[in-house]
Amino acid sequence: MEPDLFGTRRDEPLGPGAMILRGFAPDPAMVEEVAHIAGISPFRQMQTPGGRTIGVEMTNCGALGWVSDRRGYRYEPLDPLTGRPWPEMPQRFRQLAQEAAARAGFPDFRPDACLVNRYVPGVKMGLHQDRDEADLDAPIVSVSLGLPATFQFGGPRRGDPVAKHALTHGDLVVWGGPARLNWHGILTLKPGEHPLTGAARINLTFRRAR
């Protein structure tokens, strides 16, 4: 195992098609890249199609960005807040996502979208499926930065049992294949401070949207 600043790298299978890669992304420059992205396309709270405000603050980088409003959930090439293309996906992001996907058994992942979520204490993400992508054969690669969180991971049916997994800075979760449409979410973030992100957790979710 390769040591890093926050522990050791190790793989933790969650079931067919799903795996946690512990300590896979400890590079502090990842947080700096997020700050650069947010300087171009700021974090914002989007609305659900039903008009509810989403508690998690969001932005995107890559050719496409995930958006939600009264018109529905979808991917768009332009940031509706700025009217300009989303920031380019940093090469270190793309390389990390591809390496993680390959390690989890998905060797040809080519992400074109990266949703950047910012959680603050008291905020959560309810159980949901990632199914707005045109290419459901490609995996999801999710990167945790900053404050620790509790990740919920269930099965492909809403009523399937849900397991809880602690995630800390630098952990990745990859799921695809038979697990691609598994329900997942984040429990309410607890108060805390992280030396790189302060009182926040940053989540990068890489997808093949088209």
Disulfide bonds with the S-S distance in Angstrom:
none
